[in-house]
Amino acid sequence: MECNVGLTDKIVRIIIGAGIIYCIMTDIIMLSGWVEVVLIIIGAVLITTGLLSRCPLYYILGLKTCPSKPDEG
């Protein structure tokens, strides 16, 4: 799978993912049980897709936010 997450998208994903996990771990957001677990998973997925510059959902939907590489001729 090729890169489909651009720089701005990457930064936003990492910041939001880290923010979600930070708020839950420090009890800024106090939720119970499975809701907390789901949010931690969402945060981890956002961080992972941001770091790898690849998003499976973007691939399925045919979306791409990273610039295209110029053709080598």
C-alpha positions in Angstrom: 0.0 0.0 0.0 1.4 3.4 -1.0 1.4 6.6 1.0 -2.1 8.1 1.1 -1.8 10.4 4.2 -0.3 13.9 3.6 1.8 15.9 6.0 -1.0 18.1 7.4 -3.3 15.1 7.7 -0.5 13.2 9.4 0.2 15.9 12.0 -3.6 16.3 12.8 -4.0 12.5 13.3 -1.0 12.3 15.6 -2.1 15.3 17.7 -5.7 14.2 18.0 -4.7 10.6 18.8 -2.2 11.6 21.4 -4.7 14.1 22.9 -7.4 11.4 23.2 -5.1 9.0 24.9 -3.6 11.7 27.2 -7.1 12.9 28.3 -8.2 9.4 29.1 -5.0 8.4 30.9 -5.0 11.5 33.1 -8.7 11.3 33.9 -9.5 14.6 32.1 -12.1 12.6 30.3 -13.7 10.2 32.8 -15.6 7.5 31.1 -16.4 4.0 32.0 -15.4 0.6 30.7 -15.8 -0.2 27.0 -16.2 3.5 26.0 -12.7 4.2 27.4 -11.2 1.2 25.6 -12.8 2.2 22.3 -11.4 5.7 22.5 -7.9 4.4 23.4 -8.1 2.2 20.3 -9.2 5.1 18.1 -6.4 7.2 19.5 -3.8 4.4 18.8 -5.1 3.9 15.3 -4.9 7.6 14.6 -1.3 7.7 15.8 -0.3 4.6 13.9 -1.8 5.7 10.6 -0.2 9.1 11.1 3.2 7.7 11.7 3.0 5.2 8.8 1.4 7.6 6.4 -1.0 4.9 5.4 -4.7 4.7 6.1 -6.6 1.5 5.1 -9.9 3.4 5.1 -8.5 6.0 2.7 -7.3 3.1 0.5 -10.8 1.5 0.5 -12.5 4.9 -0.3 -9.9 5.9 -2.9 -8.8 9.0 -1.0 -5.3 10.4 -0.9 -4.0 13.5 0.9 -0.3 13.2 0.1 1.1 14.8 -3.0 1.8 12.7 -6.0 5.4 11.9 -7.0 6.5 13.4 -10.3 6.9 10.8 -13.1 10.5 9.8 -13.7 11.1 9.9 -17.4 
